[in-house]
Amino acid sequence: MEESSPSPDPPDPGSGEALLAPDEPAAVRIDRPDGSSPFLMVCDHAGNRIPRALGTLGLAADELQRHIAWDIGAGALAETVAGGLDACLIRQIYSRLVIDCNRPPGVPSSIPTVSERTEIPGNRDLSEARKAARRRLIFDPYHDAIAAALNRRRALESETVLLAMHSFTPVFMDEPRSWQCGVLYNRDGRFARILADLMAHDGLSVGDNAPYAMTDASDYTVPVHAEARSLPYVELEIRQDLIADEAGRRIWAERLLRLLPEAHRRLANVAT
């Protein structure tokens, strides 16, 4: 788990070189680039790290542990599932409060000034140069890594199903959410519906494009990387209280390691 320093906030740097210090990690982490699985797994909101140059974005340290900063449990679960599948996993380690890697750059939610009801002081009144630095050092390397992995798999004629792992808060703006998980899709719901059916038969309450509905305006990773290449995919959302601890993640990892290969088998049968 990545934690951010509670130090006072210095001015947001205007240059990309100043945004990430030489001893800070790169934005993207790649595990098993040569994994044998047909699944390519990505996790847009795996980490809650803040570059030291941005302090805490004006937030108390406990705010950076909340769902507004990252998808709680999603990165750790993705790591376990990818290991079990021998799948390549690409994940973003910096907080979506710095720049959201699943939002089109330039939209208000890309670098939010308010998340749910929480104001983000460090994101107010940013110059275009400062916004560009965040995109260049954090957003672009992550998506460049996904594109490179997909292009390499295409060159090798490797079958690919894109699996984007996310988690959602059990209560949003005082509204409880009863789903245990959700499958999100945009134009192509083939794989998502197969997986949803399997999870429903496993006794789960599954949201169909819920708790969020995917669109080109609200999402970036799937439309740009999967749909543009006509790849099957699913954006999988799991309720955070179910995967916040190791015991819960173990249950879900065992479930996904059982259901994902079966969903892939059924997808192949539909295709033939």
N, C-alpha and C positions, 0 to 999 in steps of 0.2 A: 504494500500500500504506500502510495506517495503522499507525503504530508508537506505542507507549505510553511515557511517560516512566518511567525507572527510579527516580524520586524516592521517598523514604520515604513510607510510607502514613499519611496523616492519618486521623482518625476519619471513619467513614462518616457523611455528613450525614443528618439526619432530615427535612429539608424538600426538596421538589422544587426550589425555587429555588436551593438550595445545591448540588444534584447536578451541574448543568451551568452553567458560568460563561457570562456573556453572549458571550464571544468563542469559545466552543466550538460546533462545528457541531451542528445538529439531528440527531436519530437517523436520519432517513429521507432518502434521496436518490431523486429521481424524474427519469428521463431520458425524453424523447420522450412526454410525457403524451398527445399527440394522434397517436401512431404509427398507421400504417394497417394494421399486421399484425393478424390474428386472435389472435396470441399475446400474452398479458399475462405478462411474465416477472417473477419475484420471486426475491430471494436473501436468505434469512433470516440467513445467517451470513457476509455479504460482508466485514465488517471486524473488526479486532481492537483497535480503539481503546478505551481506558479513560478515563472522565471523570477529570480531574485531581484532583477531590475524593476519589477512591478510590485515588489513587496507583497502585500496580501490583497491588492486591489481595493484597499480601504475596508475590508471585511474582517470581522473577528475570526479567530482561528477555527472556532466550532462551525461557522458558516461554511467553511471549505470542506467540511466532512459531510455536508448535507447533499441531497440529490441535485441541488442546483449547480453543484460544481462538477459532478461526474455521475456515471451510472453505477451505483453501488452494487458490488458483487459481480458485475458483468465481466470485467477483465479477468478476475481470478477464475470464474467459471469457464470463460473462453479458453484460458490457458490449459485447464484440465481436459476439456473436451477435445481441443485440438491435439493435445498429446495422445489421447486415447485413439483418435482417428488417424494419427500421423498426418495431420493437416497443417499446411502453412497458416500461420496466424500473424496478422499485421495489426498493431494497435498503437493508438495515440496516447502518450503519457501525460500531456499537459491538459489542464482543465478547460472545459468548454466555455468557461467564463473568460478565458483569454481570447479564444476564437473557437467557435463551434465548427467542428470538422464535418458535421452533417447538415450544414446550412449553406445555401449559395452565398458566396462572398458579396457583401454589400447590402444584404437584407438586414432589417433592424435586429433580428435575433442572432446574427452572425457574431457580433461583439455586443452583447446585451448591456444596456444600462440599468435594466430591471429584470430580475428573474423571479417568477412567481410574484411575491410581494416584497422581495429584497432588492434594494437599490445597490448598484455596483459603482461606487464613487470613482474607482480607477478606470472606468470605461467611459466617463463623461468627457465630452468636448475633445475627442481625439482628432488630431490632424490626419489628413490623408496619408502622410508619410508614416505616421505611427501605426495606422491600420495596415498599411502595406507591409510594414516590417513584421507584424504578427502573421500575416498571410504568407510571406516569403519564408519565414523561419519555422513555422509550425504547421500551417494548413497545407501548403504546397508539398513539402517533403512527404507527408503522410499520403496524400493522394498520388503523388508521383510513384511512391513505392507500390501502391495498389495497381496502378496502371502498368508498371514495369512487370509485376508478377503475372498479371493477366496476359500481357503481350508475350511474355516468355512461355506461358502455358499454351497459348495459341500457336506459337512457333513450333512447340513440341507436339502439337496436336493432342494435348491433354484435355480430357473432359473436365469441365469446371462448373460447380454450383457455388454461387456466392452466398455466404451466410454471415449476415451482419448481426452481431450480438449486442443487445441493449437491455436495460432494466428500467422499470417505472415505479414511481412512488405510490404506496397504497392509498394515500390521500392527497388530492391535488386541489388547492384552493378550497379547502374544507369539504370537498366532495370525495367520499370513499369510493374505491374502485374494487369491484367484486371479482374481476377476472384474475386468474392466477398467471395467465400468460396471454400473449397476443401475437398474431402473425400479421405483418404489414406487407403490402404490395401496392404497386401502382398500375401499370398496364398489363402485367403478366402475373396472374395469381396461380399458375400451375403448381409449382412446388409448395407454395405457402398453403394452399388448400389441402394438399395431400398430407402435409405435416399437421395441419390443424385437425384433420379428421383422425389421425393417429393419436394425437394428444387428447382429443375428446373421448376416444374409446379407452384411453388410459385413465379416465375419470377426472380430467381437468376441465375447468371453466376457461374456455379459449375465446379471446376477442378476435373477431374478423375485422381487420383494419381498425382495431381498438386495442388500447385506449387512444391511439392516434391513427389518423388516416394519412397515408403517404400521397404526396403530390410533388410535382417538379419544384414548386415554390417552397415547400416545407422541408424537403429532403434533398440531399446531394449525392451521397455515396451510391445508393442503388440506381437512381436514374442515370447517373453519369457513367458508372463502371459496369453495371450488369445490363441494364436495359439498352444502353447504347451498343452493346455487343451481342444483344439477343441471348444472354445467358439466363438460365433458370436461377432463381434466388429466393431468399426469404429474409426479411428483417424480423428477427425474433425478439420479442419483449417479454421479460419475466419480472413478476412483481418483486420488489426489492426485499421485502421482509422474508421472502422464501429463500433468498440466496445471500443474505447479509452475513451469515456465519458459515464456518467450514462444514458443519453437519448438513445444512440446507443445500449448500453447493454440491456436496457429495451425492445427495439424493437426485438433484437435477442433472448432474454429470452422468450418473448411471442411466437415467431416463433418456437423455439425449444420445448417449452412445448406443442405446438400443433402438431408438426411434429414427434417428437421422439416416442410418444405412437402410432401414426398411423404407423410408420415404424415398430415398434415392432409387431403390429397386423398383418401387411402384412407378416412379417417374419414367424410368427406362421402359417399363412395360407399356405405359401410355404412349410413349414416343414411337414404339414399334407397332 
